[in-house]
């Protein structure tokens, strides 16, 4: 796999939305590429979570990490990261 570089925006969004660098790398390594806007690509992966979301403080069973990236000749540049939480439980 090519070298992965994270933009400053992607690092900030990942932190704010609750995605780790390892989860982002796993999504890039195992997810199916789909075209995104402006010539970019996106991929996603679902993870077991079982914790409170940093977004709304609710308890969720899983999260999906979606990565938007540019596939450059010598590297993959992560442009942004989105996180979707699912499966809330009463706690």
C-alpha positions in Angstrom: 0.0 0.0 0.0 1.1 3.5 -0.7 2.2 5.9 2.0 -0.7 7.6 3.8 -0.6 11.3 4.5 -3.3 13.0 6.7 -4.3 16.6 5.9 -4.6 19.0 8.9 -8.4 19.1 8.2 -8.7 15.3 8.2 -6.8 15.0 11.5 -9.0 17.7 13.1 -12.2 16.1 11.9 -11.1 12.6 13.0 -10.4 13.8 16.5 -13.7 15.8 16.7 -15.8 12.9 15.3 -14.1 10.1 17.2 -12.1 8.1 14.6 -8.6 6.8 15.4 -5.7 6.8 12.9 -5.7 3.0 13.1 -9.5 2.9 12.1 -8.8 5.2 9.2 -5.9 3.0 8.0 -8.1 -0.1 8.3 -10.9 1.5 6.3 -8.4 2.4 3.6 -6.9 -1.1 3.6 -10.1 -3.1 3.6 -12.9 -0.9 2.3 -14.3 -0.8 -1.2 -13.4 2.3 -3.1 -16.3 4.5 -4.5 -16.0 7.7 -6.4 -16.5 10.9 -4.4 -16.8 14.5 -5.4 -14.1 16.5 -7.2 -12.2 13.4 -8.4 -11.7 12.0 -4.9 -12.4 8.6 -3.6 -14.2 7.4 -0.5 -14.2 4.1 1.5 -15.8 3.1 4.8 -15.6 0.4 7.4 -17.9 -0.5 10.3 -16.4 -1.1 13.8 -17.7 -2.5 17.0 -17.9 0.5 19.4 -19.9 -0.1 22.6 -19.3 3.4 24.2 -20.6 6.9 24.3 -20.3 9.1 21.2 -18.1 12.2 21.5 -20.7 13.9 19.4 -23.9 13.6 21.4 -22.9 11.5 24.5 -25.3 8.7 23.7 -24.3 5.0 23.9 -23.8 3.2 20.6 -23.0 -0.4 19.6 -21.1 0.4 16.4 -19.6 3.2 14.3 -18.8 3.5 10.6 -15.7 5.4 9.7 -15.9 7.0 6.2 -12.7 8.3 4.6 -12.5 10.7 1.7 -9.1 10.7 0.0 -7.1 11.5 -3.0 -5.1 8.7 -4.7 -1.9 10.5 -5.8 0.9 8.7 -7.7 3.1 8.3 -4.7 0.8 8.6 -1.7 -2.8 8.5 -0.5 -3.9 11.9 1.0 -6.7 11.7 3.5 -8.9 14.7 2.9 -11.6 14.3 5.5 -13.1 11.7 7.9 -16.8 11.2 8.7 -18.1 9.0 11.5 -21.6 7.6 11.8 -22.8 6.0 15.0 -25.6 3.4 15.1 -27.4 1.0 17.5 -28.1 3.1 20.5 -28.9 1.3 23.8 -30.5 2.7 26.9 -27.9 3.2 29.6 
